[in-house]
Amino acid sequence: MEWLIANKEWIFSGAGITIVSAVVFLLKKGAKDHAQNIGGSTSSLNIQTGDNSVISVPSNLYAASNNNPYAKYNGTLIDFFDEVTEDKPLDIEIAVNEKGKVFLFYNRPLAVHLKRIEYFLQEKSLVFLSERNHRRDAGLPIGDCVTRAIRNSEKILLVRVNESLQPQNQIELPFKFYE
């Protein structure tokens, strides 16, 4: 509730209303149509504001690239989360408000302590780094408008939401952007 009060200007802005409306629509539409599941057999999630893609999620969570010289991928992003099943998929969305603050919304509890979030421009790869230096590619190719907005960010606010999209907790982490 504190998060809602602290971010009420953003939530009621055009971008905030668009993103919140899209999230509510997708959750009501059903997890099988618009969410990632363990097998990666569902369709892509693609939220748009105007002509610019905010985020697009591929149909496969296992799509990690090994071209990243800094990363060694063993496993998938769902290794970093608890309570992920075929009936309860992991949903992740990234958004930027007008002030340039970067938010990452997710719906399952974290199973690890995260050190930071990284973005690799060449691969268009969002990577989660744990405190034990394990990396997992999120499988989230991010649209150009969000990529431009996150380029100068040094922090990212991770917000866990419940099924009703109410914030459960939030964590601010360092954010590293690799050109």
Secondary structure, DSSP 8 states (H G I E B T S, - for coil): -HHHHHTHHHHTSHHHHHHHHHHHHHHHH-HHHHS--TT--S--EEEEETTEEEEEE-S-TT---S--TT--B-S-GGGGBSS--SSS---EEEEE-TT--EEEEE-S-BSS-EEEEEEETTTTEEEEEETT--EEE------HHHHHHHTT--EEEEEEE-TT--EEEEEEEEEEEE-
